[in-house]
Amino acid sequence: MNIGDKIFYPMHGAGEITGIEKNEVGGITNSYYVFRLPMGSLKLMLPINKEAEIGLRKLIEPAQVEEVVAVLTAESEPVLGSWNKRFHTNLERLKTGNILDTAAVARNLSRQNSKRKVSSGEKRLLDLSRQLLISELVYVCDKPPEEITAWVDELIGLPAPDES
């Protein structure tokens, strides 16, 4: 990965490598990617020698957006088990960094929340899954966050804000 690459960091979202810096931690000097997340203007230092371990990956290709659309428009998965079990299952799916899993979590929790409010823990996962999904689609589709958010809501089948 190089400076200027757009990448995805699980549980944080899509951003850009804006630099490479060396830092000393505990007497050991390592190289780090300087990773900027546009949503929230966050700057992270990610160890270069742990790319695979922390799950960094390149963004999906534009052709793969159709797969994301298919997941968002598909039927929701059945709601099974207690909220606590669902929470942990969904959290594990988000940790994979797989955009299709992220889209499924966002779809399922969004629809469930529109029917009856989800627990506060599931609400945090709903917000996180949407942020992760939207952050990557903003880069891949080259559209502003507001437009991607409205499009995702439409695909999931949620009413527009002025319709609710």
Contacts in CASP RR format, 6 or more apart in sequence:
PFRMAT RR
TARGET T0000
AUTHOR 0000-0000-0000
METHOD contacts of the structure
MODEL  1
MNIGDKIFYPMHGAGEITGIEKNEVGGITNSYYVFRLPMGSLKLMLPINK
EAEIGLRKLIEPAQVEEVVAVLTAESEPVLGSWNKRFHTNLERLKTGNIL
DTAAVARNLSRQNSKRKVSSGEKRLLDLSRQLLISELVYVCDKPPEEITA
WVDELIGLPAPDES
1 7 0 8 1.000
1 17 0 8 1.000
1 33 0 8 1.000
1 51 0 8 1.000
1 56 0 8 1.000
1 58 0 8 1.000
2 17 0 8 1.000
3 17 0 8 1.000
3 18 0 8 1.000
3 19 0 8 1.000
3 20 0 8 1.000
4 16 0 8 1.000
4 17 0 8 1.000
4 18 0 8 1.000
4 19 0 8 1.000
5 16 0 8 1.000
5 17 0 8 1.000
5 58 0 8 1.000
6 14 0 8 1.000
6 15 0 8 1.000
6 16 0 8 1.000
6 58 0 8 1.000
6 59 0 8 1.000
6 139 0 8 1.000
7 14 0 8 1.000
7 15 0 8 1.000
7 16 0 8 1.000
7 17 0 8 1.000
7 35 0 8 1.000
7 56 0 8 1.000
7 57 0 8 1.000
7 58 0 8 1.000
7 59 0 8 1.000
8 14 0 8 1.000
8 15 0 8 1.000
8 56 0 8 1.000
8 57 0 8 1.000
8 58 0 8 1.000
8 59 0 8 1.000
8 97 0 8 1.000
8 99 0 8 1.000
8 136 0 8 1.000
9 15 0 8 1.000
9 35 0 8 1.000
9 37 0 8 1.000
9 44 0 8 1.000
9 46 0 8 1.000
9 54 0 8 1.000
9 55 0 8 1.000
9 56 0 8 1.000
10 54 0 8 1.000
10 55 0 8 1.000
10 94 0 8 1.000
10 95 0 8 1.000
10 96 0 8 1.000
10 97 0 8 1.000
11 94 0 8 1.000
11 95 0 8 1.000
11 97 0 8 1.000
11 128 0 8 1.000
11 132 0 8 1.000
12 37 0 8 1.000
12 42 0 8 1.000
12 44 0 8 1.000
12 132 0 8 1.000
13 37 0 8 1.000
13 39 0 8 1.000
13 131 0 8 1.000
13 132 0 8 1.000
13 135 0 8 1.000
13 136 0 8 1.000
14 37 0 8 1.000
14 59 0 8 1.000
14 132 0 8 1.000
14 135 0 8 1.000
14 136 0 8 1.000
14 138 0 8 1.000
14 139 0 8 1.000
15 35 0 8 1.000
15 36 0 8 1.000
15 37 0 8 1.000
15 38 0 8 1.000
15 135 0 8 1.000
15 139 0 8 1.000
16 35 0 8 1.000
16 36 0 8 1.000
16 38 0 8 1.000
17 33 0 8 1.000
17 34 0 8 1.000
17 35 0 8 1.000
18 34 0 8 1.000
18 35 0 8 1.000
18 36 0 8 1.000
19 33 0 8 1.000
19 34 0 8 1.000
20 31 0 8 1.000
20 32 0 8 1.000
20 33 0 8 1.000
20 34 0 8 1.000
20 48 0 8 1.000
21 31 0 8 1.000
21 32 0 8 1.000
21 34 0 8 1.000
21 45 0 8 1.000
22 29 0 8 1.000
22 30 0 8 1.000
22 31 0 8 1.000
22 32 0 8 1.000
23 29 0 8 1.000
23 30 0 8 1.000
23 32 0 8 1.000
23 45 0 8 1.000
30 47 0 8 1.000
30 48 0 8 1.000
30 49 0 8 1.000
31 47 0 8 1.000
31 48 0 8 1.000
31 49 0 8 1.000
32 45 0 8 1.000
32 46 0 8 1.000
32 47 0 8 1.000
32 48 0 8 1.000
33 45 0 8 1.000
33 46 0 8 1.000
33 47 0 8 1.000
33 48 0 8 1.000
33 56 0 8 1.000
34 43 0 8 1.000
34 44 0 8 1.000
34 45 0 8 1.000
35 43 0 8 1.000
35 44 0 8 1.000
35 45 0 8 1.000
35 46 0 8 1.000
36 42 0 8 1.000
36 43 0 8 1.000
36 44 0 8 1.000
37 43 0 8 1.000
37 44 0 8 1.000
37 135 0 8 1.000
38 135 0 8 1.000
38 138 0 8 1.000
39 131 0 8 1.000
39 134 0 8 1.000
39 135 0 8 1.000
39 145 0 8 1.000
46 54 0 8 1.000
46 56 0 8 1.000
47 54 0 8 1.000
55 97 0 8 1.000
57 97 0 8 1.000
59 136 0 8 1.000
59 139 0 8 1.000
59 140 0 8 1.000
60 68 0 8 1.000
60 99 0 8 1.000
60 136 0 8 1.000
60 140 0 8 1.000
61 140 0 8 1.000
62 140 0 8 1.000
62 141 0 8 1.000
64 99 0 8 1.000
64 140 0 8 1.000
65 137 0 8 1.000
65 140 0 8 1.000
65 141 0 8 1.000
67 100 0 8 1.000
68 99 0 8 1.000
68 100 0 8 1.000
68 103 0 8 1.000
68 133 0 8 1.000
68 137 0 8 1.000
69 155 0 8 1.000
71 100 0 8 1.000
71 103 0 8 1.000
71 104 0 8 1.000
71 107 0 8 1.000
72 103 0 8 1.000
72 106 0 8 1.000
72 107 0 8 1.000
72 152 0 8 1.000
72 155 0 8 1.000
72 156 0 8 1.000
73 155 0 8 1.000
73 156 0 8 1.000
74 107 0 8 1.000
76 107 0 8 1.000
76 108 0 8 1.000
76 111 0 8 1.000
76 112 0 8 1.000
77 104 0 8 1.000
77 108 0 8 1.000
79 86 0 8 1.000
79 108 0 8 1.000
79 112 0 8 1.000
80 86 0 8 1.000
83 118 0 8 1.000
83 119 0 8 1.000
83 121 0 8 1.000
83 122 0 8 1.000
86 122 0 8 1.000
87 119 0 8 1.000
87 121 0 8 1.000
87 122 0 8 1.000
87 125 0 8 1.000
90 105 0 8 1.000
90 108 0 8 1.000
90 109 0 8 1.000
90 122 0 8 1.000
90 125 0 8 1.000
90 129 0 8 1.000
91 125 0 8 1.000
93 101 0 8 1.000
93 102 0 8 1.000
93 104 0 8 1.000
93 105 0 8 1.000
94 101 0 8 1.000
94 102 0 8 1.000
94 105 0 8 1.000
94 125 0 8 1.000
94 128 0 8 1.000
94 129 0 8 1.000
94 132 0 8 1.000
97 132 0 8 1.000
99 133 0 8 1.000
99 136 0 8 1.000
102 129 0 8 1.000
102 132 0 8 1.000
102 133 0 8 1.000
103 133 0 8 1.000
105 125 0 8 1.000
105 126 0 8 1.000
105 129 0 8 1.000
106 126 0 8 1.000
106 129 0 8 1.000
106 130 0 8 1.000
106 133 0 8 1.000
106 152 0 8 1.000
106 156 0 8 1.000
107 156 0 8 1.000
109 118 0 8 1.000
109 122 0 8 1.000
109 125 0 8 1.000
109 126 0 8 1.000
109 129 0 8 1.000
110 126 0 8 1.000
110 130 0 8 1.000
110 153 0 8 1.000
110 156 0 8 1.000
110 158 0 8 1.000
111 156 0 8 1.000
111 157 0 8 1.000
111 158 0 8 1.000
112 118 0 8 1.000
112 122 0 8 1.000
113 122 0 8 1.000
113 123 0 8 1.000
113 126 0 8 1.000
114 158 0 8 1.000
114 159 0 8 1.000
117 123 0 8 1.000
118 126 0 8 1.000
130 149 0 8 1.000
130 152 0 8 1.000
133 152 0 8 1.000
134 145 0 8 1.000
134 148 0 8 1.000
134 149 0 8 1.000
134 152 0 8 1.000
137 143 0 8 1.000
137 148 0 8 1.000
137 152 0 8 1.000
138 144 0 8 1.000
138 145 0 8 1.000
138 148 0 8 1.000
141 148 0 8 1.000
143 151 0 8 1.000
150 160 0 8 1.000
153 160 0 8 1.000
154 160 0 8 1.000
END
